[in-house]
Amino acid sequence: MATAATTFHEANLGTPIRDLGLTIAGTDLESILHEFERELAGKGICRVRPRFYLSTEWGVPIGTVAIAIPFYLARRDLTDLHAQRVGHIEGNSRQDILRYLRHEMGHVVNYAYRLYKEPEWIRLFGDINQPYEEAYRPVPFSPNYVRHLPGWYAQKHPDEDWAETFAVWMTPGRDWQTEYAHRPVALAKLTYCDRTMARLAKCEPLITAADLDEDVGELSYSVEQFYNAQPFPPAEFPASLDGALQDIFEDLGRPKDPSPAPRLPASSLIRRLERDLQADVYRWTGHFPEPTRQLLRHLAGRADQLHQVYPQDRELPAIVALTTLVTALAMNHVHYGRYLP
């Protein structure tokens, strides 16, 4: 979601990010932030004034009211480059950006009023000093948590649980009372949020610091270096995954199958589904997009080496089978730390 739909020139890959001249002003982000500010006013949140800035990823530095927005959302060519290099975009549309902003605003309110010190907050959400683990093991559809961002993100940490609860409460037109009526634990968190925000409507924040962490104007490394710094190391995949691929595509595309439809390479289908599967598998399993991409690229490479094909007229069954396989593998990895026993 950005302006100026152009291709990022390879010659600029070595340019320090701070020298790209990136700003929020004059981009689509500016109008989205205006809409977000109207949402805040509509909820009676007028005393806390977040500061928005461009950085490497979404976030709020602890103890501040500053909301970091990924720099690649400021220009269409950078958004397209991110999609090419990473695949998954956190903020792939206007509505998606607003979704992330509501979550980050939850952190702002938490820090601004030090809610995390209140006994009731601690009872409902937990100790904010609990270790923050990047790799967490969510329980899909747990009735104890709300669902807002993909990956069952509320289950990651007490601070994220609050931020997700706040985001659901803040979302315009969302009837959270009805949606969570039969989930008493999650409903209690939302009710606390509703009651707390009413209480704070006329209170000045205790914290107003807007210190920036990794502001785009200070990023001395290049675009190429940013994308080469892989947060997820290359994975090793069990050889027995070959059998799963063969179960899918040899059943669909046996050379002696009576279907007259032309045979298409399975690897092309896997690569075509990569971006959608990254997003959807993460949403429903909590398996991060980056390792899902590695998994899919491994499967595509093995499909090539195994000469796997499928009849063109059976593409839908191939997609269903492949999606089911990747989802099952992702669930194994989330809960057991490996794709196969």
C-alpha positions as CSV (number, residue, x, y, z in Angstrom):
1,M,0.0,0.0,0.0
2,A,2.0,3.0,-1.2
3,T,2.3,5.4,-4.1
4,A,4.2,5.6,-7.4
5,A,3.9,2.1,-8.9
6,T,7.4,1.8,-10.4
7,T,10.1,-0.9,-10.3
8,F,12.9,-0.5,-7.8
9,H,16.1,-0.1,-9.8
10,E,18.8,-2.7,-9.0
11,A,21.4,0.1,-9.1
12,N,19.8,1.4,-5.9
13,L,20.1,-1.8,-3.9
14,G,23.4,-0.6,-2.5
15,T,22.0,2.8,-1.4
16,P,21.8,3.3,2.3
17,I,18.1,3.3,3.4
18,R,18.6,6.7,5.0
19,D,19.5,8.2,1.6
20,L,16.3,7.1,-0.1
21,G,14.4,10.2,1.1
22,L,11.5,8.2,2.6
23,T,8.8,10.1,4.4
24,I,5.2,9.6,5.4
25,A,4.1,13.0,4.1
26,G,2.7,12.9,0.6
27,T,2.2,9.1,0.5
28,D,-0.9,6.9,0.9
29,L,0.3,6.3,4.5
30,E,-0.5,9.9,5.3
31,S,-4.2,9.6,4.4
32,I,-4.4,6.2,6.2
33,L,-3.0,7.9,9.3
34,H,-5.6,10.6,9.1
35,E,-8.3,7.9,8.9
36,F,-6.7,6.2,11.9
37,E,-6.7,9.5,13.9
38,R,-10.4,9.8,13.2
39,E,-10.9,6.3,14.6
40,L,-9.1,7.3,17.7
41,A,-11.2,10.4,18.1
42,G,-14.3,8.3,17.6
43,K,-13.3,6.1,20.5
44,G,-12.7,9.1,22.7
45,I,-8.9,8.6,22.7
46,C,-7.7,12.2,22.5
47,R,-5.2,12.6,25.3
48,V,-2.6,10.2,24.0
49,R,-1.0,11.4,20.8
50,P,1.1,8.8,19.1
51,R,4.1,9.8,16.9
52,F,4.3,7.9,13.7
53,Y,7.6,7.2,11.9
54,L,9.2,4.9,9.4
55,S,11.5,2.1,10.5
56,T,12.4,-1.5,9.7
57,E,9.2,-3.1,11.0
58,W,6.0,-2.5,13.0
59,G,6.5,-1.7,16.7
60,V,6.4,0.6,19.6
61,P,9.6,1.1,21.6
62,I,8.9,0.2,25.2
63,G,8.1,3.2,27.3
64,T,7.2,5.5,24.4
65,V,4.2,6.6,22.4
66,A,6.0,6.2,19.0
67,I,4.6,3.9,16.4
68,A,7.1,2.5,13.9
69,I,5.8,1.7,10.4
70,P,7.8,-0.5,7.9
71,F,9.7,1.8,5.5
72,Y,8.7,-0.4,2.5
73,L,5.1,0.7,2.9
74,A,6.0,4.3,2.0
75,R,6.6,3.6,-1.7
76,R,5.1,1.1,-4.1
77,D,8.4,0.1,-5.7
78,L,9.7,-0.8,-2.2
79,T,6.5,-2.7,-1.3
80,D,6.9,-4.7,-4.5
81,L,10.5,-5.3,-3.8
82,H,9.6,-6.6,-0.3
83,A,7.0,-8.9,-1.8
84,Q,9.7,-10.3,-4.1
85,R,12.3,-10.7,-1.5
86,V,10.2,-11.8,1.5
87,G,6.8,-12.7,0.1
88,H,4.7,-11.7,3.1
89,I,3.7,-8.1,3.6
90,E,2.5,-6.9,6.9
91,G,0.2,-4.2,5.6
92,N,-0.8,-5.4,2.2
93,S,-3.8,-3.0,1.9
94,R,-5.3,0.0,3.5
95,Q,-7.4,-2.1,5.8
96,D,-4.5,-4.3,6.7
97,I,-2.4,-1.2,7.7
98,L,-5.2,0.0,9.9
99,R,-5.3,-3.4,11.5
100,Y,-1.7,-3.2,12.4
101,L,-2.1,0.4,13.6
102,R,-4.8,-0.6,16.0
103,H,-2.6,-3.3,17.5
104,E,0.4,-0.9,17.9
105,M,-1.9,1.7,19.5
106,G,-2.7,-0.9,22.1
107,H,1.0,-0.9,23.1
108,V,1.0,3.0,23.1
109,V,-1.9,3.1,25.6
110,N,-0.4,0.4,27.7
111,Y,2.9,2.3,28.1
112,A,1.4,5.7,28.2
113,Y,-0.7,4.8,31.3
114,R,1.4,2.0,32.6
115,L,-1.5,-0.3,32.6
116,Y,0.8,-3.2,32.9
117,K,1.3,-2.3,36.6
118,E,-2.4,-2.5,37.5
119,P,-3.3,-5.6,39.5
120,E,-6.3,-6.4,37.3
121,W,-4.2,-6.1,34.1
122,I,-1.7,-8.5,35.6
123,R,-4.5,-10.9,36.6
124,L,-6.0,-10.9,33.1
125,F,-3.0,-10.7,30.9
126,G,0.0,-11.8,33.0
127,D,3.4,-10.3,33.9
128,I,4.8,-8.0,31.2
129,N,8.3,-9.0,32.4
130,Q,7.7,-12.5,31.2
131,P,10.4,-13.5,28.7
132,Y,9.5,-12.5,25.1
133,E,10.0,-15.5,22.9
134,E,9.9,-15.0,19.1
135,A,9.0,-18.6,18.5
136,Y,5.8,-19.4,20.4
137,R,3.4,-22.3,20.2
138,P,-0.2,-21.0,19.9
139,V,-3.2,-23.1,20.5
140,P,-5.5,-22.4,17.4
141,F,-9.0,-21.2,18.3
142,S,-8.2,-21.0,22.1
143,P,-11.3,-19.4,23.7
144,N,-9.0,-17.5,26.1
145,Y,-7.7,-15.0,23.5
146,V,-9.1,-12.7,20.9
147,R,-8.1,-13.0,17.2
148,H,-7.0,-9.9,15.3
149,L,-3.6,-10.2,13.7
150,P,-2.7,-13.5,12.0
151,G,-0.9,-16.3,13.8
152,W,-2.9,-16.2,17.0
153,Y,-0.7,-13.4,18.0
154,A,-2.4,-12.6,21.3
155,Q,-0.8,-15.9,22.6
156,K,2.7,-14.7,22.1
157,H,3.2,-12.5,25.3
158,P,1.0,-10.6,27.8
159,D,1.9,-7.3,26.1
160,E,0.6,-8.7,22.8
161,D,-2.5,-10.2,24.4
162,W,-3.4,-6.7,25.6
163,A,-2.6,-5.1,22.3
164,E,-4.7,-7.6,20.4
165,T,-7.6,-7.2,22.9
166,F,-7.4,-3.4,22.5
167,A,-7.3,-3.7,18.7
168,V,-10.5,-5.8,18.7
169,W,-12.2,-3.3,21.0
170,M,-11.1,-0.4,18.8
171,T,-12.1,-1.9,15.4
172,P,-15.0,0.2,14.0
173,G,-18.3,-1.8,13.7
174,R,-17.0,-4.9,15.4
175,D,-19.6,-6.2,17.9
176,W,-17.1,-7.8,20.3
177,Q,-19.8,-8.3,23.0
178,T,-21.7,-10.7,20.7
179,E,-18.6,-12.2,19.0
180,Y,-17.0,-13.2,22.4
181,A,-20.2,-13.8,24.4
182,H,-19.5,-17.5,24.7
183,R,-15.8,-17.1,25.5
184,P,-15.8,-15.7,29.0
185,V,-12.0,-15.3,29.5
186,A,-11.5,-13.3,26.3
187,L,-14.7,-11.4,27.0
188,A,-13.4,-10.4,30.5
189,K,-10.3,-9.0,28.9
190,L,-12.4,-6.9,26.4
191,T,-14.7,-5.7,29.2
192,Y,-11.7,-4.6,31.2
193,C,-10.4,-2.8,28.1
194,D,-13.8,-1.1,27.6
195,R,-14.0,0.0,31.2
196,T,-10.4,1.1,31.4
197,M,-10.6,3.2,28.2
198,A,-13.7,5.0,29.5
199,R,-11.9,5.7,32.8
200,L,-8.9,7.1,31.0
201,A,-10.8,9.2,28.4
202,K,-10.1,12.5,30.3
203,C,-6.8,11.5,31.9
204,E,-3.4,12.8,30.7
205,P,-0.9,10.1,29.9
206,L,1.9,9.4,32.4
207,I,4.3,8.8,29.6
208,T,4.7,11.0,26.5
209,A,8.2,10.1,25.4
210,A,8.5,9.6,21.6
211,D,12.0,8.3,21.3
212,L,12.5,6.6,17.9
213,D,14.2,3.2,17.5
214,E,15.8,2.6,14.1
215,D,14.3,5.7,12.5
216,V,14.5,5.5,8.7
217,G,16.7,8.6,8.6
218,E,19.4,6.8,10.6
219,L,19.5,3.5,8.8
220,S,23.1,3.4,7.4
221,Y,22.9,-0.1,5.8
222,S,21.7,-0.6,2.3
223,V,18.5,-2.1,1.0
224,E,20.4,-5.2,-0.2
225,Q,21.9,-5.6,3.3
226,F,18.5,-5.3,4.9
227,Y,17.2,-8.2,2.9
228,N,20.3,-10.3,3.2
229,A,20.0,-10.2,7.0
230,Q,17.8,-13.3,7.2
231,P,16.0,-13.6,10.6
232,F,15.4,-17.3,9.9
233,P,18.4,-19.5,9.1
234,P,18.2,-22.0,6.2
235,A,16.2,-25.0,7.3
236,E,17.0,-28.7,6.8
237,F,14.1,-30.8,5.5
238,P,13.7,-34.6,5.9
239,A,14.1,-36.7,2.8
240,S,10.8,-38.4,3.5
241,L,8.9,-35.3,2.4
242,D,9.5,-36.7,-1.1
243,G,7.0,-39.4,-0.4
244,A,4.3,-36.9,0.5
245,L,4.9,-35.1,-2.8
246,Q,4.7,-38.3,-4.8
247,D,1.5,-39.3,-3.0
248,I,-0.1,-36.0,-4.2
249,F,1.1,-35.6,-7.8
250,E,1.6,-39.2,-8.9
251,D,-2.0,-39.9,-8.0
252,L,-3.1,-36.9,-10.0
253,G,-0.7,-37.0,-12.9
254,R,0.1,-40.6,-13.8
255,P,1.3,-40.7,-17.5
256,K,-1.2,-43.5,-18.2
257,D,-4.1,-41.6,-16.7
258,P,-7.0,-41.5,-19.3
259,S,-7.4,-37.7,-19.0
260,P,-6.4,-36.0,-22.3
261,A,-5.5,-32.8,-20.4
262,P,-1.8,-31.6,-20.8
263,R,0.5,-32.3,-17.9
264,L,1.9,-29.3,-16.1
265,P,4.9,-29.2,-13.8
266,A,4.0,-29.4,-10.1
267,S,6.9,-27.0,-9.2
268,S,5.2,-24.2,-11.1
269,L,2.0,-24.6,-9.2
270,I,3.8,-24.7,-5.9
271,R,5.7,-21.5,-6.8
272,R,2.5,-19.8,-7.9
273,L,0.8,-20.5,-4.6
274,E,3.8,-19.4,-2.5
275,R,2.6,-15.9,-1.5
276,D,-1.0,-16.9,-0.6
277,L,0.1,-20.0,1.3
278,Q,2.7,-17.9,3.3
279,A,-0.1,-15.6,4.5
280,D,-2.9,-18.2,5.1
281,V,-0.8,-20.8,6.7
282,Y,0.6,-18.2,9.1
283,R,-2.9,-16.9,9.9
284,W,-4.3,-20.2,10.9
285,T,-1.3,-22.1,12.3
286,G,1.2,-19.5,13.6
287,H,3.9,-20.9,11.4
288,F,5.8,-17.8,10.3
289,P,5.8,-16.8,6.6
290,E,9.6,-17.0,6.2
291,P,10.0,-20.7,7.1
292,T,6.8,-21.5,5.1
293,R,8.5,-19.9,2.1
294,Q,11.6,-22.0,2.6
295,L,9.4,-25.1,2.9
296,L,7.6,-24.3,-0.3
297,R,10.8,-23.6,-2.2
298,H,12.2,-26.9,-1.0
299,L,9.0,-28.8,-2.2
300,A,9.2,-27.0,-5.5
301,G,12.8,-28.0,-6.0
302,R,12.1,-31.6,-5.1
303,A,9.1,-31.7,-7.4
304,D,11.4,-30.6,-10.3
305,Q,13.9,-33.3,-9.4
306,L,11.2,-36.0,-9.1
307,H,9.6,-34.8,-12.4
308,Q,6.2,-34.4,-10.7
309,V,3.3,-33.3,-12.9
310,Y,-0.5,-33.0,-12.8
311,P,-3.3,-32.8,-15.4
312,Q,-4.3,-29.3,-16.1
313,D,-8.0,-30.2,-15.6
314,R,-7.2,-31.4,-12.0
315,E,-5.5,-28.3,-10.8
316,L,-8.1,-27.6,-8.0
317,P,-7.6,-31.0,-6.4
318,A,-3.8,-30.4,-6.6
319,I,-4.2,-27.1,-4.8
320,V,-6.3,-28.6,-2.1
321,A,-3.9,-31.5,-1.5
322,L,-0.9,-29.3,-1.5
323,T,-2.5,-26.8,0.9
324,T,-3.5,-29.6,3.3
325,L,0.0,-31.0,3.2
326,V,1.7,-27.7,3.9
327,T,-0.7,-26.9,6.7
328,A,-0.1,-30.2,8.4
329,L,3.6,-29.8,8.1
330,A,3.4,-26.3,9.5
331,M,1.3,-27.5,12.5
332,N,3.9,-30.2,13.2
333,H,6.7,-27.6,13.2
334,V,4.8,-25.1,15.4
335,H,4.0,-27.7,18.1
336,Y,7.0,-30.1,17.9
337,G,9.8,-28.1,16.3
338,R,10.1,-30.4,13.3
339,Y,8.1,-31.1,10.2
340,L,8.0,-34.9,10.5
341,P,8.4,-37.1,13.6
